[in-house]
């Protein structure tokens, strides 16, 4: 995000000589927040940065370690000062290093197993988001990085799911569940995270008597079938929501705490973003089940039980971790 003011926060900390561990912890914290180090113990941050509130926490932590801390507001005097301050937050080098790693990773995609591809995607996604979060003054390097990330993501998506839908724009109309009973539902075969979660949701909460058709080709989809999770389907990605989240919104299920938390997990595994500790375990179980089981009906039966358990866990109100 780009601050709309030239006001800055300056954190000055001083710790006892014996506080090497605390000093290192605070140094790592200010680095993660995206602060610019003016000198040892003096750290600058745009006042409008989302991370600014955490500087006060670091000041309090310093004092708890028997140190001293001052959090000051600094005003740039003129364009030259403003330019100099902004230059301290140039992320070009960070993007260059990350893009070099991304380029090397791109060469390894062919032949990687599904779990390895997803793990690679999440690792580089976390690295990219970490830079973007502290890129307070985006420039051409930011634009290049975004383009390369879209290209990399698309390459993995094409390998994992050749028919993976592209998000459509628009609103999500509310549907009456009574009109969707005993229907034929269709999606791409070889179920993965979003599709298997959608099928489970349909069975458990939308259409208990649903029948499923697993498509080898999208052209085989019957005209009376309700398609989900492919381009042109009745229920598919809309804006920032994956198909599972679209089904939740369509049938008024998005206020169900357990289902919403499941939706967050499915979203992270399908398109990236903030994840939960349970995500890796679910992905591993699903990958193993796909190797063991002969068809998608058997896969849905087995993974349905896993999703039942995850739903009970997420509904309990306990935080993950």
Buried (B, 14 or more C-beta within 10 A) or exposed (E): BEBEEBBBBBBBBBBEEEBEEBBEEBBEBBEEBBBBEBEEBBBBBBBBBEBBEBBEEBBEBBEEBEBBBEBEEBEBEEEEBBEEBBEBBBBBEBBEEBBEEBEEBBEEBEEBEBBEBBBBBBEBBEBBEBBBBBBBBBEEBBEBBBEBBEEBBEBBBEBBBEBBBEBBEEEBEEBEEEEBEEBBBBBBBEBBBBBBBBBBBBBBBBBEEBEBBBBEEBEEBEEEBBBBBBBEBBBBBBEEBBBBBBBBBBBEBBEBEBBBBBBBBBBBBBBBBEBBEBBBEBBEBBBEBBEEBEEBEEBBEBBBEBBEEBBEBBBEEEEEE
